[in-house]
Amino acid sequence: MNDGARAADRAAAKRERRATARAERARRLRRERRSARVRRTLVWAAGLLAIVLVGLSLVRGGSGGVAFSGDLRVGGALRSLQLPALEGHGTVTYATYADRPLVINFFASWCPNCVAETPDFERVHQRLGDRVAFLGISQSDARGASIDLARRTGITYDTAFDERGAFFSALGSTGMPTTVFVRPGGEIADIWVGALNAETLEALIAEHFGQTG
């Protein structure tokens, strides 16, 4: 092979190496672009998921004079609550109790355990006085029947009416009776499903609020 042929071969090999390098750079650039698109998609999806989760946890509702908002889970915070008073034409609002521990007890005349535990709630309320606020909420019950129950069992603490159980359902409770323990400022310390006697109720109040009778 003469010098001219060898030079031509070297030039051809050099062009081939350059073409190979250009092709490799192009492939690498395409991979980087795909990776960037995937990262952007993942970031977008994560942001959307966060928005959805926040939207699910920050509950807001209202109808029939019932309105509420907040993250209504244990560890979340009740921001606002408005309910019709069980008797009369008044309104019950969370703002009235926000500076004190609050025990919310859902009851109904059709719930035997509610009927059985209500006198115990009244006894504990009398022992604690103004240190802990109590609010009884009739839910999914006939108003007259709930008023009769409250009078018959001697409730003296505030009572409200959640005719369709909207606030009860928003808390995610699965049964009756249900008792919610709310710390000053709105933090939901516990959501207790099931009947409570005076001894257990006082123990839970001491645990969550540091208050004893």
Buried (B, 14 or more C-beta within 10 A) or exposed (E): EEEEEEEEEEEEEEEEEEEEEEEEEEEEEEEEEEEEEEEEEEEEEEEEEEEEEEEEEBBEEEEEBBBBBBBBEBEBBBBBBBBBBBBEEEEBBBEBBBEBBBBBBBBBBBBEBBBBBBBBBBBBBEBBEEEBBBBBBBBBBEBEEBBEBBEEBEBEBBBBBBBEBBBBBBBEBEEBBBBBBBBEEBBBBBBBBEBBBBEBBBEBBEEBBEBEB
